[in-house]
Amino acid sequence: MANPKLPGITASEQAVLYTKLNEYNRGRASFREAGVYLIVLPQKENLNYSLCIFTSTRKTNHSLHT
């Protein structure tokens, strides 16, 4: 998966962040195997947040929007 560009930080800061994330994730189960949760944080244009939980072992996935 390609690393998306992150707004508001320099290319060198972004490189350090992705290096640390790759080190942290090395040897851990893939999200395709273990599942994943996504959090969308509020911003000034949209004050709501969302929590979505996806797993490969469940037939249903859950979402919470406020």
Contacts in CASP RR format, 6 or more apart in sequence:
PFRMAT RR
TARGET T0000
AUTHOR 0000-0000-0000
METHOD contacts of the structure
MODEL  1
MANPKLPGITASEQAVLYTKLNEYNRGRASFREAGVYLIVLPQKENLNYS
LCIFTSTRKTNHSLHT
3 14 0 8 1.000
3 18 0 8 1.000
5 14 0 8 1.000
6 14 0 8 1.000
6 17 0 8 1.000
9 17 0 8 1.000
28 34 0 8 1.000
32 56 0 8 1.000
33 56 0 8 1.000
34 55 0 8 1.000
35 53 0 8 1.000
35 54 0 8 1.000
35 55 0 8 1.000
35 56 0 8 1.000
35 57 0 8 1.000
36 53 0 8 1.000
36 54 0 8 1.000
36 55 0 8 1.000
37 51 0 8 1.000
37 52 0 8 1.000
37 53 0 8 1.000
37 54 0 8 1.000
38 50 0 8 1.000
38 51 0 8 1.000
38 52 0 8 1.000
38 54 0 8 1.000
39 49 0 8 1.000
39 50 0 8 1.000
39 51 0 8 1.000
40 49 0 8 1.000
40 50 0 8 1.000
40 52 0 8 1.000
41 49 0 8 1.000
42 48 0 8 1.000
42 49 0 8 1.000
48 65 0 8 1.000
48 66 0 8 1.000
49 65 0 8 1.000
49 66 0 8 1.000
50 63 0 8 1.000
50 64 0 8 1.000
50 65 0 8 1.000
50 66 0 8 1.000
51 63 0 8 1.000
51 64 0 8 1.000
52 61 0 8 1.000
52 62 0 8 1.000
52 63 0 8 1.000
52 64 0 8 1.000
53 61 0 8 1.000
53 62 0 8 1.000
53 63 0 8 1.000
54 61 0 8 1.000
55 61 0 8 1.000
END
